[in-house]
Amino acid sequence: MSQPGANTSLLNALGLQGGAAAGSQAQFSQLLLLLTRIVTALEGASGGSIYTPYVWTGVGNLDIAMAYPDAKTGTFIIKQATPASITVTLPSTGGPWIVADGAGVAATDNITVEAAGGRTINGTSTNVLNTNWAAQTYLLDTDNYITLG
């Protein structure tokens, strides 16, 4: 890092600035290296994102596998061009998926989430987001989806 002021600010924020007991520049450098390794491990060697944000602005239902065939994991923020109820179909592979009401209209215009390929969500055929700004994470447990949160 070439800016001493930035180093000092970061050291202060991490509690590493000050006396010997508080830490050192060397400890700070080791922490940055560790964080870089953690992020690389989580994102993979290619440096890709863990989640890819998608914003569905289309009118009508969203079949994730059809609309985004290359998506393996993702975050889908639903913003509808025309207010209406919508059905989001989760793929039969990949995930986890996060579906969110990005327009704040789910209380009136519900978002129904279903799984492709005869899979279920928490043992039922659908899961409904029906409160404004609602969001739900869907995790595939080999055969069926479970919700987290």
C-alpha positions as CSV (number, residue, x, y, z in Angstrom):
1,M,0.0,0.0,0.0
2,S,1.5,3.3,-1.0
3,Q,-0.6,5.7,1.1
4,P,0.5,5.8,4.7
5,G,-2.6,7.6,5.8
6,A,-4.8,4.8,4.3
7,N,-2.7,2.2,6.2
8,T,-3.1,4.1,9.5
9,S,-6.9,4.4,9.0
10,L,-7.2,0.7,8.2
11,L,-5.0,-0.2,11.2
12,N,-7.2,2.0,13.4
13,A,-10.4,0.4,12.1
14,L,-9.0,-3.1,12.7
15,G,-7.6,-2.1,16.2
16,L,-4.1,-2.8,15.0
17,Q,-2.7,0.7,15.4
18,G,-1.0,1.8,18.6
19,G,1.3,0.1,21.1
20,A,2.9,-3.3,20.8
21,A,-0.1,-4.9,22.4
22,A,-2.5,-3.4,19.8
23,G,-0.7,-4.9,16.8
24,S,1.7,-3.9,14.0
25,Q,2.1,-3.2,10.4
26,A,3.3,-6.8,9.9
27,Q,0.2,-8.2,11.6
28,F,-1.9,-6.0,9.4
29,S,-0.2,-7.3,6.2
30,Q,-0.7,-10.9,7.4
31,L,-4.4,-10.2,8.0
32,L,-4.8,-8.8,4.5
33,L,-3.0,-11.8,3.0
34,L,-5.3,-14.1,5.0
35,L,-8.5,-12.3,3.9
36,T,-7.3,-12.4,0.2
37,R,-6.8,-16.1,0.5
38,I,-10.2,-16.6,2.0
39,V,-12.0,-14.6,-0.7
40,T,-10.0,-16.5,-3.4
41,A,-11.0,-19.8,-1.9
42,L,-14.7,-18.8,-1.7
43,E,-14.8,-17.3,-5.2
44,G,-12.6,-19.9,-6.9
45,A,-9.4,-19.5,-8.8
46,S,-11.1,-17.6,-11.6
47,G,-12.0,-14.8,-9.2
48,G,-15.7,-14.9,-10.1
49,S,-18.4,-13.8,-7.8
50,I,-20.0,-16.1,-5.3
51,Y,-23.4,-14.6,-6.3
52,T,-24.3,-12.9,-9.5
53,P,-27.0,-10.3,-9.1
54,Y,-29.7,-10.5,-11.7
55,V,-32.6,-8.0,-12.0
56,W,-35.7,-9.3,-13.7
57,T,-37.4,-6.4,-15.3
58,G,-39.5,-8.3,-17.7
59,V,-43.2,-8.7,-17.7
60,G,-44.5,-12.2,-16.8
61,N,-43.0,-15.2,-15.2
62,L,-39.4,-16.0,-14.7
63,D,-37.9,-19.4,-15.5
64,I,-34.3,-19.0,-14.2
65,A,-32.9,-21.9,-16.3
66,M,-34.5,-20.5,-19.5
67,A,-33.8,-16.8,-18.9
68,Y,-30.3,-17.4,-17.6
69,P,-29.1,-20.8,-18.9
70,D,-25.5,-20.3,-17.8
71,A,-26.4,-19.3,-14.2
72,K,-25.1,-21.7,-11.6
73,T,-25.6,-19.6,-8.5
74,G,-27.4,-16.4,-8.4
75,T,-29.4,-13.7,-6.7
76,F,-32.6,-12.6,-8.4
77,I,-34.1,-9.3,-7.6
78,I,-37.6,-9.1,-9.0
79,K,-38.6,-5.7,-10.4
80,Q,-41.6,-5.8,-12.6
81,A,-42.2,-3.4,-15.4
82,T,-45.9,-3.9,-15.0
83,P,-47.3,-4.8,-11.6
84,A,-48.7,-8.3,-11.5
85,S,-48.2,-11.5,-9.6
86,I,-45.3,-13.5,-10.9
87,T,-44.0,-17.1,-10.7
88,V,-40.3,-17.7,-10.4
89,T,-39.2,-21.3,-11.4
90,L,-36.0,-22.4,-9.7
91,P,-33.7,-24.7,-11.8
92,S,-33.3,-28.4,-11.0
93,T,-29.6,-27.8,-10.3
94,G,-27.3,-25.2,-9.0
95,G,-27.9,-22.6,-6.3
96,P,-28.3,-21.4,-3.7
97,W,-30.7,-18.9,-5.1
98,I,-32.0,-15.8,-3.5
99,V,-35.3,-14.4,-4.7
100,A,-36.2,-10.9,-3.5
101,D,-39.0,-8.4,-4.1
102,G,-37.0,-5.5,-5.3
103,A,-40.0,-3.4,-6.2
104,G,-41.7,-3.6,-2.8
105,V,-45.0,-4.9,-4.2
106,A,-45.2,-8.5,-3.1
107,A,-48.0,-7.9,-0.6
108,T,-50.2,-7.0,-3.5
109,D,-48.4,-8.8,-6.4
110,N,-47.3,-12.0,-4.8
111,I,-44.1,-13.8,-6.0
112,T,-44.7,-17.5,-6.2
113,V,-41.5,-19.6,-6.2
114,E,-41.6,-23.2,-7.6
115,A,-39.0,-25.8,-8.3
116,A,-38.4,-27.4,-11.7
117,G,-38.2,-31.1,-12.4
118,G,-40.8,-32.2,-9.8
119,R,-38.7,-31.0,-6.9
120,T,-40.4,-29.5,-3.9
121,I,-39.7,-26.5,-1.6
122,N,-39.9,-27.4,2.1
123,G,-42.0,-30.5,1.0
124,T,-44.6,-28.4,-0.9
125,S,-44.9,-27.5,-4.6
126,T,-44.5,-23.7,-4.1
127,N,-43.3,-21.0,-1.7
128,V,-45.0,-17.6,-1.8
129,L,-43.4,-14.3,-1.0
130,N,-46.3,-12.1,0.0
131,T,-44.9,-9.2,2.1
132,N,-43.3,-6.1,0.6
133,W,-39.5,-6.3,0.2
134,A,-39.5,-10.0,1.1
135,A,-36.5,-12.1,0.3
136,Q,-35.9,-15.8,0.6
137,T,-32.8,-18.1,0.1
138,Y,-33.4,-21.5,-1.6
139,L,-30.9,-24.3,-1.1
140,L,-31.0,-27.5,-3.0
141,D,-30.4,-30.6,-0.8
142,T,-29.8,-33.0,-3.7
143,D,-33.5,-33.8,-4.3
144,N,-35.5,-30.8,-3.0
145,Y,-35.2,-27.2,-2.0
146,I,-35.2,-26.0,1.6
147,T,-35.5,-22.3,2.6
148,L,-33.0,-20.6,4.8
149,G,-33.9,-17.6,7.0
